[in-house]
Amino acid sequence: MDKTIKRYASPELIKITGYRDWQRLPASDRIRAVSDITWAAYALNGHAADAPRLQRTLVRVQRNTK
């Protein structure tokens, strides 16, 4: 982890720099970071780490072809 302290002239520059740094990360690192943030949010709301995820339901419809 980089622990460099940086000074910025404006809040807009902070946003621009943060966005640019985020875009430099590989997609796998960004996905992992989003996953970590999601699990942290679940924990803050009192949900367990094994909270149910989205359910995918498969439905098969059979048509009569006469």
HTML snippet that shows the backbone in 3Dmol.js (N, CA, C, O; Angstrom):
<script src="https://3Dmol.org/build/3Dmol-min.js"></script>
<div id="view" style="width:600px;height:400px;position:relative"></div>
<script>
const pdb = `
ATOM      1  N   MET A   1       0.841  -1.175   0.000  1.00  0.00           N
ATOM      2  CA  MET A   1       0.000   0.000   0.000  1.00  0.00           C
ATOM      3  C   MET A   1       0.887   1.239   0.000  1.00  0.00           C
ATOM      4  O   MET A   1       1.844   1.348   0.767  1.00  0.00           O
ATOM      5  N   ASP A   2       0.542   2.160  -0.876  1.00  0.00           N
ATOM      6  CA  ASP A   2       1.281   3.411  -0.979  1.00  0.00           C
ATOM      7  C   ASP A   2       0.791   4.364   0.107  1.00  0.00           C
ATOM      8  O   ASP A   2      -0.400   4.670   0.167  1.00  0.00           O
ATOM      9  N   LYS A   3       1.688   4.832   0.958  1.00  0.00           N
ATOM     10  CA  LYS A   3       1.309   5.732   2.046  1.00  0.00           C
ATOM     11  C   LYS A   3       1.839   7.140   1.815  1.00  0.00           C
ATOM     12  O   LYS A   3       2.174   7.851   2.762  1.00  0.00           O
ATOM     13  N   THR A   4       1.910   7.532   0.564  1.00  0.00           N
ATOM     14  CA  THR A   4       2.379   8.860   0.214  1.00  0.00           C
ATOM     15  C   THR A   4       1.300   9.889   0.528  1.00  0.00           C
ATOM     16  O   THR A   4       0.125   9.668   0.236  1.00  0.00           O
ATOM     17  N   ILE A   5       1.693  10.998   1.113  1.00  0.00           N
ATOM     18  CA  ILE A   5       0.768  12.091   1.391  1.00  0.00           C
ATOM     19  C   ILE A   5       0.838  13.073   0.239  1.00  0.00           C
ATOM     20  O   ILE A   5       1.922  13.498  -0.159  1.00  0.00           O
ATOM     21  N   LYS A   6      -0.324  13.435  -0.300  1.00  0.00           N
ATOM     22  CA  LYS A   6      -0.379  14.347  -1.436  1.00  0.00           C
ATOM     23  C   LYS A   6      -1.199  15.570  -1.061  1.00  0.00           C
ATOM     24  O   LYS A   6      -2.138  15.474  -0.272  1.00  0.00           O
ATOM     25  N   ARG A   7      -0.850  16.713  -1.622  1.00  0.00           N
ATOM     26  CA  ARG A   7      -1.613  17.941  -1.430  1.00  0.00           C
ATOM     27  C   ARG A   7      -2.309  18.287  -2.734  1.00  0.00           C
ATOM     28  O   ARG A   7      -1.726  18.186  -3.813  1.00  0.00           O
ATOM     29  N   TYR A   8      -3.556  18.694  -2.616  1.00  0.00           N
ATOM     30  CA  TYR A   8      -4.334  19.061  -3.792  1.00  0.00           C
ATOM     31  C   TYR A   8      -4.814  20.498  -3.654  1.00  0.00           C
ATOM     32  O   TYR A   8      -5.088  20.981  -2.555  1.00  0.00           O
ATOM     33  N   ALA A   9      -4.907  21.168  -4.798  1.00  0.00           N
ATOM     34  CA  ALA A   9      -5.312  22.568  -4.811  1.00  0.00           C
ATOM     35  C   ALA A   9      -6.824  22.731  -4.710  1.00  0.00           C
ATOM     36  O   ALA A   9      -7.298  23.784  -4.283  1.00  0.00           O
ATOM     37  N   SER A  10      -7.595  21.708  -5.097  1.00  0.00           N
ATOM     38  CA  SER A  10      -9.050  21.833  -5.074  1.00  0.00           C
ATOM     39  C   SER A  10      -9.696  20.458  -4.927  1.00  0.00           C
ATOM     40  O   SER A  10      -9.076  19.438  -5.228  1.00  0.00           O
ATOM     41  N   PRO A  11     -10.936  20.438  -4.466  1.00  0.00           N
ATOM     42  CA  PRO A  11     -11.658  19.164  -4.369  1.00  0.00           C
ATOM     43  C   PRO A  11     -11.866  18.506  -5.736  1.00  0.00           C
ATOM     44  O   PRO A  11     -11.888  17.280  -5.839  1.00  0.00           O
ATOM     45  N   GLU A  12     -12.017  19.315  -6.777  1.00  0.00           N
ATOM     46  CA  GLU A  12     -12.193  18.756  -8.118  1.00  0.00           C
ATOM     47  C   GLU A  12     -10.957  17.977  -8.548  1.00  0.00           C
ATOM     48  O   GLU A  12     -11.064  16.930  -9.186  1.00  0.00           O
ATOM     49  N   LEU A  13      -9.788  18.493  -8.195  1.00  0.00           N
ATOM     50  CA  LEU A  13      -8.540  17.805  -8.535  1.00  0.00           C
ATOM     51  C   LEU A  13      -8.435  16.475  -7.807  1.00  0.00           C
ATOM     52  O   LEU A  13      -7.884  15.515  -8.347  1.00  0.00           O
ATOM     53  N   ILE A  14      -8.952  16.408  -6.598  1.00  0.00           N
ATOM     54  CA  ILE A  14      -8.965  15.143  -5.849  1.00  0.00           C
ATOM     55  C   ILE A  14      -9.821  14.112  -6.588  1.00  0.00           C
ATOM     56  O   ILE A  14      -9.416  12.959  -6.733  1.00  0.00           O
ATOM     57  N   LYS A  15     -10.998  14.523  -7.053  1.00  0.00           N
ATOM     58  CA  LYS A  15     -11.879  13.616  -7.782  1.00  0.00           C
ATOM     59  C   LYS A  15     -11.241  13.138  -9.075  1.00  0.00           C
ATOM     60  O   LYS A  15     -11.300  11.952  -9.402  1.00  0.00           O
ATOM     61  N   ILE A  16     -10.631  14.059  -9.809  1.00  0.00           N
ATOM     62  CA  ILE A  16     -10.002  13.705 -11.087  1.00  0.00           C
ATOM     63  C   ILE A  16      -8.871  12.716 -10.864  1.00  0.00           C
ATOM     64  O   ILE A  16      -8.750  11.729 -11.590  1.00  0.00           O
ATOM     65  N   THR A  17      -8.049  12.977  -9.868  1.00  0.00           N
ATOM     66  CA  THR A  17      -6.908  12.088  -9.585  1.00  0.00           C
ATOM     67  C   THR A  17      -7.391  10.721  -9.118  1.00  0.00           C
ATOM     68  O   THR A  17      -6.844   9.698  -9.531  1.00  0.00           O
ATOM     69  N   GLY A  18      -8.403  10.693  -8.266  1.00  0.00           N
ATOM     70  CA  GLY A  18      -8.935   9.414  -7.788  1.00  0.00           C
ATOM     71  C   GLY A  18      -9.509   8.588  -8.926  1.00  0.00           C
ATOM     72  O   GLY A  18      -9.287   7.379  -8.995  1.00  0.00           O
ATOM     73  N   TYR A  19     -10.242   9.234  -9.816  1.00  0.00           N
ATOM     74  CA  TYR A  19     -10.812   8.526 -10.968  1.00  0.00           C
ATOM     75  C   TYR A  19      -9.714   7.977 -11.863  1.00  0.00           C
ATOM     76  O   TYR A  19      -9.784   6.832 -12.310  1.00  0.00           O
ATOM     77  N   ARG A  20      -8.701   8.793 -12.122  1.00  0.00           N
ATOM     78  CA  ARG A  20      -7.590   8.362 -12.981  1.00  0.00           C
ATOM     79  C   ARG A  20      -6.856   7.171 -12.354  1.00  0.00           C
ATOM     80  O   ARG A  20      -6.520   6.214 -13.051  1.00  0.00           O
ATOM     81  N   ASP A  21      -6.609   7.227 -11.042  1.00  0.00           N
ATOM     82  CA  ASP A  21      -5.918   6.124 -10.363  1.00  0.00           C
ATOM     83  C   ASP A  21      -6.765   4.850 -10.387  1.00  0.00           C
ATOM     84  O   ASP A  21      -6.237   3.753 -10.566  1.00  0.00           O
ATOM     85  N   TRP A  22      -8.082   5.000 -10.207  1.00  0.00           N
ATOM     86  CA  TRP A  22      -8.988   3.854 -10.243  1.00  0.00           C
ATOM     87  C   TRP A  22      -8.960   3.198 -11.618  1.00  0.00           C
ATOM     88  O   TRP A  22      -8.942   1.971 -11.718  1.00  0.00           O
ATOM     89  N   GLN A  23      -8.957   4.009 -12.683  1.00  0.00           N
ATOM     90  CA  GLN A  23      -8.964   3.478 -14.043  1.00  0.00           C
ATOM     91  C   GLN A  23      -7.653   2.790 -14.400  1.00  0.00           C
ATOM     92  O   GLN A  23      -7.637   1.937 -15.287  1.00  0.00           O
ATOM     93  N   ARG A  24      -6.575   3.130 -13.747  1.00  0.00           N
ATOM     94  CA  ARG A  24      -5.272   2.485 -14.006  1.00  0.00           C
ATOM     95  C   ARG A  24      -5.205   1.063 -13.466  1.00  0.00           C
ATOM     96  O   ARG A  24      -4.396   0.257 -13.925  1.00  0.00           O
ATOM     97  N   LEU A  25      -6.060   0.754 -12.485  1.00  0.00           N
ATOM     98  CA  LEU A  25      -6.040  -0.591 -11.908  1.00  0.00           C
ATOM     99  C   LEU A  25      -6.576  -1.606 -12.908  1.00  0.00           C
ATOM    100  O   LEU A  25      -7.467  -1.286 -13.695  1.00  0.00           O
ATOM    101  N   PRO A  26      -6.044  -2.826 -12.887  1.00  0.00           N
ATOM    102  CA  PRO A  26      -6.614  -3.878 -13.729  1.00  0.00           C
ATOM    103  C   PRO A  26      -8.051  -4.179 -13.306  1.00  0.00           C
ATOM    104  O   PRO A  26      -8.428  -3.961 -12.155  1.00  0.00           O
ATOM    105  N   ALA A  27      -8.830  -4.672 -14.233  1.00  0.00           N
ATOM    106  CA  ALA A  27     -10.241  -4.959 -13.962  1.00  0.00           C
ATOM    107  C   ALA A  27     -10.404  -5.927 -12.793  1.00  0.00           C
ATOM    108  O   ALA A  27     -11.333  -5.777 -11.999  1.00  0.00           O
ATOM    109  N   SER A  28      -9.530  -6.904 -12.674  1.00  0.00           N
ATOM    110  CA  SER A  28      -9.656  -7.876 -11.583  1.00  0.00           C
ATOM    111  C   SER A  28      -9.489  -7.202 -10.224  1.00  0.00           C
ATOM    112  O   SER A  28     -10.178  -7.564  -9.270  1.00  0.00           O
ATOM    113  N   ASP A  29      -8.588  -6.230 -10.120  1.00  0.00           N
ATOM    114  CA  ASP A  29      -8.404  -5.506  -8.858  1.00  0.00           C
ATOM    115  C   ASP A  29      -9.608  -4.632  -8.531  1.00  0.00           C
ATOM    116  O   ASP A  29      -9.994  -4.514  -7.368  1.00  0.00           O
ATOM    117  N   ARG A  30     -10.198  -4.025  -9.545  1.00  0.00           N
ATOM    118  CA  ARG A  30     -11.381  -3.186  -9.322  1.00  0.00           C
ATOM    119  C   ARG A  30     -12.562  -4.043  -8.867  1.00  0.00           C
ATOM    120  O   ARG A  30     -13.305  -3.653  -7.966  1.00  0.00           O
ATOM    121  N   ILE A  31     -12.734  -5.207  -9.490  1.00  0.00           N
ATOM    122  CA  ILE A  31     -13.828  -6.106  -9.101  1.00  0.00           C
ATOM    123  C   ILE A  31     -13.622  -6.587  -7.667  1.00  0.00           C
ATOM    124  O   ILE A  31     -14.575  -6.653  -6.891  1.00  0.00           O
ATOM    125  N   ARG A  32     -12.395  -6.918  -7.318  1.00  0.00           N
ATOM    126  CA  ARG A  32     -12.097  -7.361  -5.960  1.00  0.00           C
ATOM    127  C   ARG A  32     -12.384  -6.239  -4.954  1.00  0.00           C
ATOM    128  O   ARG A  32     -12.924  -6.497  -3.879  1.00  0.00           O
ATOM    129  N   ALA A  33     -12.028  -5.008  -5.296  1.00  0.00           N
ATOM    130  CA  ALA A  33     -12.280  -3.868  -4.409  1.00  0.00           C
ATOM    131  C   ALA A  33     -13.781  -3.648  -4.215  1.00  0.00           C
ATOM    132  O   ALA A  33     -14.230  -3.391  -3.098  1.00  0.00           O
ATOM    133  N   VAL A  34     -14.552  -3.746  -5.286  1.00  0.00           N
ATOM    134  CA  VAL A  34     -16.004  -3.581  -5.181  1.00  0.00           C
ATOM    135  C   VAL A  34     -16.592  -4.690  -4.317  1.00  0.00           C
ATOM    136  O   VAL A  34     -17.491  -4.442  -3.513  1.00  0.00           O
ATOM    137  N   SER A  35     -16.095  -5.896  -4.477  1.00  0.00           N
ATOM    138  CA  SER A  35     -16.564  -7.013  -3.661  1.00  0.00           C
ATOM    139  C   SER A  35     -16.253  -6.767  -2.187  1.00  0.00           C
ATOM    140  O   SER A  35     -17.101  -7.006  -1.328  1.00  0.00           O
ATOM    141  N   ASP A  36     -15.046  -6.294  -1.888  1.00  0.00           N
ATOM    142  CA  ASP A  36     -14.674  -6.005  -0.499  1.00  0.00           C
ATOM    143  C   ASP A  36     -15.564  -4.925   0.104  1.00  0.00           C
ATOM    144  O   ASP A  36     -15.983  -5.034   1.256  1.00  0.00           O
ATOM    145  N   ILE A  37     -15.851  -3.888  -0.667  1.00  0.00           N
ATOM    146  CA  ILE A  37     -16.706  -2.807  -0.187  1.00  0.00           C
ATOM    147  C   ILE A  37     -18.134  -3.323   0.049  1.00  0.00           C
ATOM    148  O   ILE A  37     -18.782  -2.941   1.023  1.00  0.00           O
ATOM    149  N   THR A  38     -18.612  -4.184  -0.839  1.00  0.00           N
ATOM    150  CA  THR A  38     -19.958  -4.750  -0.692  1.00  0.00           C
ATOM    151  C   THR A  38     -20.062  -5.566   0.580  1.00  0.00           C
ATOM    152  O   THR A  38     -21.030  -5.424   1.327  1.00  0.00           O
ATOM    153  N   TRP A  39     -19.074  -6.426   0.842  1.00  0.00           N
ATOM    154  CA  TRP A  39     -19.100  -7.254   2.056  1.00  0.00           C
ATOM    155  C   TRP A  39     -18.974  -6.392   3.304  1.00  0.00           C
ATOM    156  O   TRP A  39     -19.575  -6.704   4.332  1.00  0.00           O
ATOM    157  N   ALA A  40     -18.198  -5.306   3.228  1.00  0.00           N
ATOM    158  CA  ALA A  40     -18.081  -4.396   4.369  1.00  0.00           C
ATOM    159  C   ALA A  40     -19.429  -3.722   4.645  1.00  0.00           C
ATOM    160  O   ALA A  40     -19.807  -3.543   5.803  1.00  0.00           O
ATOM    161  N   ALA A  41     -20.149  -3.353   3.592  1.00  0.00           N
ATOM    162  CA  ALA A  41     -21.468  -2.741   3.760  1.00  0.00           C
ATOM    163  C   ALA A  41     -22.448  -3.736   4.370  1.00  0.00           C
ATOM    164  O   ALA A  41     -23.255  -3.366   5.222  1.00  0.00           O
ATOM    165  N   TYR A  42     -22.384  -4.997   3.942  1.00  0.00           N
ATOM    166  CA  TYR A  42     -23.230  -6.029   4.552  1.00  0.00           C
ATOM    167  C   TYR A  42     -22.936  -6.145   6.047  1.00  0.00           C
ATOM    168  O   TYR A  42     -23.854  -6.235   6.862  1.00  0.00           O
ATOM    169  N   ALA A  43     -21.657  -6.141   6.398  1.00  0.00           N
ATOM    170  CA  ALA A  43     -21.268  -6.272   7.800  1.00  0.00           C
ATOM    171  C   ALA A  43     -21.759  -5.083   8.624  1.00  0.00           C
ATOM    172  O   ALA A  43     -22.193  -5.258   9.763  1.00  0.00           O
ATOM    173  N   LEU A  44     -21.693  -3.879   8.059  1.00  0.00           N
ATOM    174  CA  LEU A  44     -22.171  -2.697   8.778  1.00  0.00           C
ATOM    175  C   LEU A  44     -23.672  -2.762   9.046  1.00  0.00           C
ATOM    176  O   LEU A  44     -24.152  -2.227  10.045  1.00  0.00           O
ATOM    177  N   ASN A  45     -24.406  -3.414   8.155  1.00  0.00           N
ATOM    178  CA  ASN A  45     -25.847  -3.545   8.319  1.00  0.00           C
ATOM    179  C   ASN A  45     -26.241  -4.761   9.145  1.00  0.00           C
ATOM    180  O   ASN A  45     -27.427  -5.052   9.299  1.00  0.00           O
ATOM    181  N   GLY A  46     -25.248  -5.472   9.678  1.00  0.00           N
ATOM    182  CA  GLY A  46     -25.531  -6.605  10.551  1.00  0.00           C
ATOM    183  C   GLY A  46     -25.785  -7.913   9.841  1.00  0.00           C
ATOM    184  O   GLY A  46     -26.250  -8.862  10.471  1.00  0.00           O
ATOM    185  N   HIS A  47     -25.500  -8.003   8.560  1.00  0.00           N
ATOM    186  CA  HIS A  47     -25.696  -9.248   7.822  1.00  0.00           C
ATOM    187  C   HIS A  47     -24.457 -10.131   7.958  1.00  0.00           C
ATOM    188  O   HIS A  47     -23.338  -9.632   8.081  1.00  0.00           O
ATOM    189  N   ALA A  48     -24.664 -11.412   7.936  1.00  0.00           N
ATOM    190  CA  ALA A  48     -23.558 -12.360   8.019  1.00  0.00           C
ATOM    191  C   ALA A  48     -22.821 -12.436   6.691  1.00  0.00           C
ATOM    192  O   ALA A  48     -23.352 -12.046   5.650  1.00  0.00           O
ATOM    193  N   ALA A  49     -21.600 -12.938   6.735  1.00  0.00           N
ATOM    194  CA  ALA A  49     -20.795 -13.064   5.522  1.00  0.00           C
ATOM    195  C   ALA A  49     -21.396 -14.064   4.547  1.00  0.00           C
ATOM    196  O   ALA A  49     -21.099 -14.020   3.353  1.00  0.00           O
ATOM    197  N   ASP A  50     -22.227 -14.955   5.038  1.00  0.00           N
ATOM    198  CA  ASP A  50     -22.847 -15.946   4.152  1.00  0.00           C
ATOM    199  C   ASP A  50     -24.268 -15.527   3.767  1.00  0.00           C
ATOM    200  O   ASP A  50     -25.142 -16.375   3.585  1.00  0.00           O
ATOM    201  N   ALA A  51     -24.490 -14.227   3.644  1.00  0.00           N
ATOM    202  CA  ALA A  51     -25.809 -13.722   3.260  1.00  0.00           C
ATOM    203  C   ALA A  51     -26.189 -14.266   1.890  1.00  0.00           C
ATOM    204  O   ALA A  51     -25.334 -14.418   1.017  1.00  0.00           O
ATOM    205  N   PRO A  52     -27.468 -14.558   1.705  1.00  0.00           N
ATOM    206  CA  PRO A  52     -27.879 -15.106   0.411  1.00  0.00           C
ATOM    207  C   PRO A  52     -27.634 -14.114  -0.716  1.00  0.00           C
ATOM    208  O   PRO A  52     -27.786 -12.904  -0.552  1.00  0.00           O
ATOM    209  N   ARG A  53     -27.260 -14.648  -1.836  1.00  0.00           N
ATOM    210  CA  ARG A  53     -27.003 -13.824  -3.007  1.00  0.00           C
ATOM    211  C   ARG A  53     -28.204 -13.872  -3.942  1.00  0.00           C
ATOM    212  O   ARG A  53     -29.212 -14.511  -3.642  1.00  0.00           O
ATOM    213  N   LEU A  54     -28.089 -13.202  -5.058  1.00  0.00           N
ATOM    214  CA  LEU A  54     -29.163 -13.221  -6.039  1.00  0.00           C
ATOM    215  C   LEU A  54     -29.437 -14.649  -6.488  1.00  0.00           C
ATOM    216  O   LEU A  54     -28.514 -15.419  -6.753  1.00  0.00           O
ATOM    217  N   GLN A  55     -30.699 -14.985  -6.567  1.00  0.00           N
ATOM    218  CA  GLN A  55     -31.088 -16.319  -7.005  1.00  0.00           C
ATOM    219  C   GLN A  55     -31.407 -16.290  -8.492  1.00  0.00           C
ATOM    220  O   GLN A  55     -32.107 -15.397  -8.969  1.00  0.00           O
ATOM    221  N   ARG A  56     -30.900 -17.250  -9.203  1.00  0.00           N
ATOM    222  CA  ARG A  56     -31.227 -17.390 -10.619  1.00  0.00           C
ATOM    223  C   ARG A  56     -32.201 -18.555 -10.744  1.00  0.00           C
ATOM    224  O   ARG A  56     -31.907 -19.670 -10.314  1.00  0.00           O
ATOM    225  N   THR A  57     -33.339 -18.293 -11.324  1.00  0.00           N
ATOM    226  CA  THR A  57     -34.365 -19.307 -11.470  1.00  0.00           C
ATOM    227  C   THR A  57     -34.447 -19.709 -12.934  1.00  0.00           C
ATOM    228  O   THR A  57     -34.540 -18.866 -13.827  1.00  0.00           O
ATOM    229  N   LEU A  58     -34.409 -20.995 -13.153  1.00  0.00           N
ATOM    230  CA  LEU A  58     -34.520 -21.530 -14.499  1.00  0.00           C
ATOM    231  C   LEU A  58     -35.942 -22.045 -14.685  1.00  0.00           C
ATOM    232  O   LEU A  58     -36.429 -22.848 -13.889  1.00  0.00           O
ATOM    233  N   VAL A  59     -36.600 -21.583 -15.733  1.00  0.00           N
ATOM    234  CA  VAL A  59     -37.970 -22.009 -16.022  1.00  0.00           C
ATOM    235  C   VAL A  59     -37.991 -22.598 -17.417  1.00  0.00           C
ATOM    236  O   VAL A  59     -37.463 -22.012 -18.362  1.00  0.00           O
ATOM    237  N   ARG A  60     -38.606 -23.760 -17.534  1.00  0.00           N
ATOM    238  CA  ARG A  60     -38.721 -24.408 -18.833  1.00  0.00           C
ATOM    239  C   ARG A  60     -40.190 -24.403 -19.227  1.00  0.00           C
ATOM    240  O   ARG A  60     -41.040 -24.901 -18.490  1.00  0.00           O
ATOM    241  N   VAL A  61     -40.475 -23.853 -20.361  1.00  0.00           N
ATOM    242  CA  VAL A  61     -41.842 -23.791 -20.868  1.00  0.00           C
ATOM    243  C   VAL A  61     -41.938 -24.713 -22.069  1.00  0.00           C
ATOM    244  O   VAL A  61     -41.191 -24.574 -23.037  1.00  0.00           O
ATOM    245  N   GLN A  62     -42.867 -25.656 -21.995  1.00  0.00           N
ATOM    246  CA  GLN A  62     -43.047 -26.607 -23.087  1.00  0.00           C
ATOM    247  C   GLN A  62     -44.262 -26.172 -23.887  1.00  0.00           C
ATOM    248  O   GLN A  62     -45.347 -25.986 -23.335  1.00  0.00           O
ATOM    249  N   ARG A  63     -44.075 -26.012 -25.192  1.00  0.00           N
ATOM    250  CA  ARG A  63     -45.187 -25.625 -26.063  1.00  0.00           C
ATOM    251  C   ARG A  63     -45.736 -26.845 -26.775  1.00  0.00           C
ATOM    252  O   ARG A  63     -44.990 -27.748 -27.153  1.00  0.00           O
ATOM    253  N   ASN A  64     -47.027 -26.862 -26.951  1.00  0.00           N
ATOM    254  CA  ASN A  64     -47.652 -27.914 -27.723  1.00  0.00           C
ATOM    255  C   ASN A  64     -47.581 -27.519 -29.193  1.00  0.00           C
ATOM    256  O   ASN A  64     -48.105 -26.479 -29.589  1.00  0.00           O
ATOM    257  N   THR A  65     -46.945 -28.336 -29.978  1.00  0.00           N
ATOM    258  CA  THR A  65     -46.845 -28.052 -31.418  1.00  0.00           C
ATOM    259  C   THR A  65     -47.676 -29.079 -32.166  1.00  0.00           C
ATOM    260  O   THR A  65     -47.190 -30.164 -32.485  1.00  0.00           O
ATOM    261  N   LYS A  66     -48.908 -28.745 -32.441  1.00  0.00           N
ATOM    262  CA  LYS A  66     -49.813 -29.667 -33.152  1.00  0.00           C
ATOM    263  C   LYS A  66     -50.125 -29.142 -34.502  1.00  0.00           C
ATOM    264  O   LYS A  66     -50.869 -29.773 -35.253  1.00  0.00           O
TER     265      LYS A  66
END
`;
const viewer = $3Dmol.createViewer("view");
viewer.addModel(pdb, "pdb");
viewer.setStyle({}, {cartoon: {color: "spectrum"}});
viewer.zoomTo();
viewer.render();
</script>
